[in-house]
């Protein structure tokens, strides 16, 4: 994905509206400098993220002045003190953590571990002719494996473009996050044995055999309770942060940018 760095926006700045917090204008030059911290495919997206970040900063610094915290020299410390004093974050109780655990059992399982072997029939993503040719080769090899006319290891050594061919096609043990997504997604759903279908990835076509599958198990609540508490604490803090900024924006007035607030703080 090509990012838009500062100074290379493909949209003239004067096409963007002036941005005000109350009666304070956020200078275009400040927004342009801030854009380097908000890379995006389109200049307009980088501009909006940069403008929102500066608006939020201005709102919090104004609030620091109202709270008579402007004697704190460092702006980051000033903002942190505002949030410490003003942010109303609800306390988490044990029942909230238990409810989250019960409602999301799939999130708290040990990873499934698989021993996998494959034969890679390589073809570049944009070489349509070669992909069609390698697919046909793959179907023929798969057919010979399924009816017992051939053995996996010799075929891997002869045909596979992966270094695993020197180990009979074995990739060893794999689990979620260790291979490319388009290979991992179908493979982790397979049962033990030879997969009767080819798997296509950016690298070409794969004949896959699952040599062993050890399914993950549900982790006990006590084991994951610290993880749940941290996740929920961060979630309620983000929600409180959004609500607090919405109140400040309504009280002060913001013009020129849509202050939509996602699930993560914009202060960086």
Backbone torsions as a table, in degrees:
resi	resn	phi	psi	omega
1	UNK	NA	125.2	179.4
2	UNK	-81.3	127.3	-179.1
3	UNK	-97.9	155.0	179.4
4	UNK	-99.0	104.4	178.7
5	UNK	-78.5	165.0	-179.8
6	UNK	-60.6	141.3	177.8
7	UNK	87.9	-5.2	-177.8
8	UNK	-122.7	24.9	178.9
9	UNK	-64.8	138.6	-177.2
10	UNK	-92.9	11.3	178.8
11	UNK	-125.1	125.1	-178.6
12	UNK	-56.3	141.0	-176.6
13	UNK	-60.1	-34.4	-175.6
14	UNK	-67.6	-5.5	174.8
15	UNK	-83.6	-12.4	177.1
16	UNK	-90.6	141.7	-179.2
17	UNK	-72.4	155.0	173.5
18	UNK	-64.8	145.3	-176.5
19	UNK	-112.6	124.5	-179.4
20	UNK	-121.8	141.4	165.4
21	UNK	-115.8	107.9	-169.6
22	UNK	61.6	-124.8	177.9
23	UNK	-100.9	11.7	-179.1
24	UNK	-97.0	123.6	177.0
25	UNK	-84.0	129.5	172.4
26	UNK	-82.4	112.5	-175.4
27	UNK	-59.6	142.4	177.9
28	UNK	-58.3	-38.0	-179.1
29	UNK	-62.8	-36.6	178.0
30	UNK	-66.2	-41.2	178.4
31	UNK	-64.2	-42.3	179.5
32	UNK	-60.5	-42.3	178.1
33	UNK	-65.9	-38.4	-178.7
34	UNK	-68.2	-24.0	-176.9
35	UNK	-59.3	-26.6	-179.1
36	UNK	-65.8	-19.0	178.9
37	UNK	-92.2	0.7	-177.5
38	UNK	-134.2	65.9	-178.3
39	UNK	-62.5	142.9	-180.0
40	UNK	-155.8	161.2	178.7
41	UNK	-65.3	-37.3	-177.8
42	UNK	-112.0	140.2	-179.5
43	UNK	-59.7	-37.6	-177.8
44	UNK	-62.4	-35.3	178.6
45	UNK	-69.7	-42.3	177.4
46	UNK	-62.4	-40.2	179.5
47	UNK	-63.0	-45.8	-178.6
48	UNK	-63.5	-42.0	179.1
49	UNK	-64.6	-41.5	179.0
50	UNK	-64.7	-44.6	-179.8
51	UNK	-62.2	-43.6	179.5
52	UNK	-62.2	-41.1	180.0
53	UNK	-62.1	-42.7	179.6
54	UNK	-70.4	-34.9	176.8
55	UNK	-63.4	-45.7	179.5
56	UNK	-61.7	-42.2	178.6
57	UNK	-60.8	-44.5	-179.6
58	UNK	-64.4	-40.5	178.1
59	UNK	-59.8	-43.9	-177.3
60	UNK	-71.6	-36.0	177.8
61	UNK	-69.3	-36.2	174.3
62	UNK	-62.4	-41.4	179.4
63	UNK	-66.0	-34.7	176.6
64	UNK	-61.0	-38.3	178.8
65	UNK	-67.0	-40.9	178.0
66	UNK	-62.3	-34.1	-178.8
67	UNK	-86.4	5.3	179.4
68	UNK	61.3	39.8	177.2
69	UNK	-105.4	6.8	-175.8
70	UNK	-73.1	-1.6	173.5
71	UNK	-78.3	-11.2	175.9
72	UNK	-78.3	119.9	-170.6
73	UNK	-67.6	-47.0	-176.1
74	UNK	-76.9	125.3	-176.3
75	UNK	-64.8	-37.7	179.9
76	UNK	-63.1	-42.0	177.8
77	UNK	-65.2	-37.2	179.3
78	UNK	-62.3	-46.1	179.8
79	UNK	-64.5	-42.9	179.2
80	UNK	-60.1	-39.3	179.6
81	UNK	-67.2	-37.6	176.3
82	UNK	-59.1	-50.1	-177.7
83	UNK	-65.8	-36.0	177.8
84	UNK	-62.6	-39.9	-177.5
85	UNK	-81.5	-35.9	-166.3
86	UNK	-101.7	-28.1	-172.6
87	UNK	-73.3	122.1	-179.0
88	UNK	-98.9	96.5	-177.2
89	UNK	-102.9	118.4	-179.6
90	UNK	-62.1	145.2	176.7
91	UNK	-73.7	144.5	176.6
92	UNK	-91.4	136.5	175.0
93	UNK	-108.9	168.5	-177.8
94	UNK	-61.8	-35.1	-178.3
95	UNK	-64.2	-36.7	178.7
96	UNK	-63.4	-42.0	178.5
97	UNK	-65.9	-41.3	179.8
98	UNK	-65.8	-39.4	178.6
99	UNK	-64.0	-41.2	179.9
100	UNK	-64.6	-41.0	178.1
101	UNK	-61.3	-45.3	-178.0
102	UNK	-67.8	-32.3	-176.8
103	UNK	-83.8	-12.7	-176.0
104	UNK	-132.8	58.4	-175.2
105	UNK	-62.6	-32.2	-177.6
106	UNK	-67.3	-18.6	-179.1
107	UNK	-80.4	-13.7	-172.1
108	UNK	-123.9	60.7	177.1
109	UNK	-125.7	147.1	171.8
110	UNK	-67.8	152.1	-174.9
111	UNK	-68.4	144.7	171.1
112	UNK	-71.7	132.6	-179.8
113	UNK	-114.8	133.8	-177.8
114	UNK	-133.0	142.8	169.0
115	UNK	-99.0	120.1	-170.7
116	UNK	-127.7	141.2	170.4
117	UNK	-120.5	150.8	178.8
118	UNK	-149.9	161.8	171.6
119	UNK	-121.6	117.2	-179.2
120	UNK	-96.5	119.9	173.5
121	UNK	-101.1	96.7	-166.7
122	UNK	-74.3	142.4	174.3
123	UNK	-159.5	135.5	179.8
124	UNK	-64.4	147.1	-176.9
125	UNK	-57.4	-32.1	-175.6
126	UNK	-99.4	5.0	179.1
127	UNK	-97.3	87.0	-174.3
128	UNK	-62.1	-43.2	-177.1
129	UNK	-63.2	-44.4	180.0
130	UNK	-66.6	-36.5	178.5
131	UNK	-63.5	-42.6	178.5
132	UNK	-64.5	-40.8	-179.8
133	UNK	-64.9	-45.4	-179.4
134	UNK	-68.8	-32.0	175.5
135	UNK	-62.1	-41.7	180.0
136	UNK	-65.8	-42.6	176.5
137	UNK	-59.3	-44.1	-179.5
138	UNK	-60.5	-41.2	179.9
139	UNK	-65.8	-38.4	178.3
140	UNK	-66.7	-43.7	178.5
141	UNK	-64.5	-41.7	180.0
142	UNK	-62.8	-40.6	178.4
143	UNK	-62.0	-41.3	-179.1
144	UNK	-69.2	-30.1	176.5
145	UNK	-72.5	-41.0	-175.8
146	UNK	-69.2	-33.2	-179.9
147	UNK	-97.0	8.1	172.3
148	UNK	84.0	8.9	-179.6
149	UNK	-78.1	-13.9	-178.6
150	UNK	-144.0	161.2	177.7
151	UNK	-109.1	149.4	-172.1
152	UNK	-64.1	-50.6	-173.7
153	UNK	-59.3	-47.3	178.5
154	UNK	-62.0	-37.7	178.4
155	UNK	-67.1	-38.8	178.0
156	UNK	-62.0	-44.4	-179.5
157	UNK	-62.9	-36.0	-176.2
158	UNK	-83.0	-37.9	-168.9
159	UNK	-111.5	-26.2	-170.5
160	UNK	-72.0	138.6	177.1
161	UNK	-91.6	3.6	179.8
162	UNK	-95.9	147.5	178.8
163	UNK	-61.1	-18.1	178.4
164	UNK	-64.9	-10.8	179.0
165	UNK	-59.9	-25.6	179.8
166	UNK	-75.0	-12.9	175.2
167	UNK	-113.5	30.4	179.8
168	UNK	70.1	20.0	-179.9
169	UNK	92.3	-0.8	-174.7
170	UNK	-71.7	129.1	173.8
171	UNK	-96.2	-0.9	-176.4
172	UNK	74.6	-155.3	-179.3
173	UNK	-85.0	135.5	176.1
174	UNK	-131.6	154.7	174.4
175	UNK	-144.8	177.9	-175.0
176	UNK	-56.4	132.2	176.4
177	UNK	93.7	0.0	-176.0
178	UNK	-99.4	-12.7	178.8
179	UNK	-131.5	174.3	179.9
180	UNK	-65.0	148.3	-170.8
181	UNK	-60.0	-39.0	-175.6
182	UNK	-72.9	-16.4	172.8
183	UNK	-90.8	-43.4	-175.7
184	UNK	-63.5	-44.4	-173.4
185	UNK	-57.0	-52.0	179.5
186	UNK	-73.0	-35.2	-175.1
187	UNK	-66.0	-41.7	-177.7
188	UNK	-68.0	-12.2	177.5
189	UNK	-94.1	-3.0	-175.1
190	UNK	-81.0	151.0	170.6
191	UNK	-86.8	170.5	-179.9
192	UNK	-64.9	141.4	178.9
193	UNK	119.4	-175.3	-179.4
194	UNK	-78.6	127.7	177.8
195	UNK	-75.0	123.9	-176.0
196	UNK	-75.2	-1.0	179.6
197	UNK	-122.4	147.0	172.9
198	UNK	-71.7	150.6	175.1
199	UNK	-114.5	127.9	-178.6
200	UNK	-100.8	134.1	173.2
201	UNK	-134.4	-178.6	178.1
202	UNK	-60.5	-20.8	-176.0
203	UNK	-88.7	-16.7	-178.3
204	UNK	140.9	-140.9	-178.6
205	UNK	-113.9	142.0	-177.7
206	UNK	-121.7	131.6	164.9
207	UNK	-94.8	125.2	-170.9
208	UNK	-122.2	135.5	173.0
209	UNK	-126.4	127.1	176.1
210	UNK	-91.5	112.6	-177.0
211	UNK	-84.5	-28.0	177.4
212	UNK	-157.9	143.7	177.3
213	UNK	-134.4	123.6	176.4
214	UNK	-119.2	105.7	-177.4
215	UNK	-70.4	145.0	176.8
216	UNK	-67.8	158.7	-178.9
217	UNK	-118.8	155.5	177.7
218	UNK	-64.4	127.8	178.8
219	UNK	-81.9	141.1	-179.7
220	UNK	-66.3	150.4	-176.6
221	UNK	-55.7	-45.3	-177.3
222	UNK	-60.1	-29.9	-178.6
223	UNK	-71.4	-34.4	-174.3
224	UNK	-106.3	0.6	-177.3
225	UNK	-56.3	-43.3	178.1
226	UNK	-60.9	-38.4	178.5
227	UNK	-64.9	-42.9	179.4
228	UNK	-65.1	-44.3	-178.6
229	UNK	-62.0	-41.6	179.2
230	UNK	-65.1	-44.1	180.0
231	UNK	-61.6	-47.4	-178.7
232	UNK	-68.1	-36.1	177.8
233	UNK	-62.7	-44.1	178.0
234	UNK	-64.9	-37.5	-179.2
235	UNK	-65.2	-47.1	-178.6
236	UNK	-70.2	-30.6	176.6
237	UNK	-66.2	-42.7	177.7
238	UNK	-62.1	-41.5	-179.4
239	UNK	-64.9	-43.0	178.3
240	UNK	-64.6	-37.8	178.7
241	UNK	-62.7	-45.4	178.8
242	UNK	-60.7	-47.2	-178.0
243	UNK	-63.2	-40.5	179.8
244	UNK	-63.1	-44.6	179.6
245	UNK	-65.8	-36.2	177.8
246	UNK	-61.7	-40.3	178.1
247	UNK	-64.7	-46.3	179.3
248	UNK	-60.4	-41.5	-178.8
249	UNK	-65.1	-39.7	178.8
250	UNK	-68.1	-39.6	-179.1
251	UNK	-69.0	-38.2	-173.5
252	UNK	-91.9	-37.1	-175.4
253	UNK	92.6	125.7	178.4
254	UNK	-128.7	130.8	-180.0
255	UNK	-129.0	147.5	172.0
256	UNK	95.6	-10.0	179.7
257	UNK	-150.1	142.6	178.4
258	UNK	-83.0	112.9	-174.8
259	UNK	-86.9	56.7	174.9
260	UNK	-73.5	136.2	-171.6
261	UNK	-117.1	113.8	-179.3
262	UNK	-76.3	-170.7	-175.9
263	UNK	-82.2	10.0	177.3
264	UNK	-135.2	143.3	-179.5
265	UNK	-60.3	146.0	179.7
266	UNK	-91.0	-12.3	179.6
267	UNK	-71.4	122.0	-177.3
268	UNK	-127.6	NA	NA
